[in-house]
Amino acid sequence: MGQVISPITCMTEHPGFHPVCLNLYVLQTIYNIYKYDYGPLRHFTEEQRFRHLGYRSFVSWCWGYLGRSRRVVIPACVVLRLRREFPSGQYVGFWPSLDKG
């Protein structure tokens, strides 16, 4: 947020949000990297896949790599923007980590 001169009230207003979280070419590239590391996202529609990758990209942009057991709650404005951009009608919400370590 320190990179933005004028005050903004939501991360979706940040000039970096669209290229990092909504640009389809960037999300496709992120998916190629994801597939190499973890395998394909199975049982996902295209909208679900892009939304999932948008969430991952946002977290990486803001907090860096968190790992499997460390989770953060994504701001509601970001969640709603990604749901609006990539609608699917199936939303699961935040799942806390199941790891105990």
Secondary structure as GFF3:
##gff-version 3
##sequence-region A 1 101
A	DSSP	three_ten_helix	11	13	.	.	.	ID=ss1
A	DSSP	alpha_helix	17	17	.	.	.	ID=ss2
A	DSSP	pi_helix	18	22	.	.	.	ID=ss3
A	DSSP	alpha_helix	24	38	.	.	.	ID=ss4
A	DSSP	alpha_helix	46	63	.	.	.	ID=ss5
A	DSSP	alpha_helix	76	85	.	.	.	ID=ss6
###
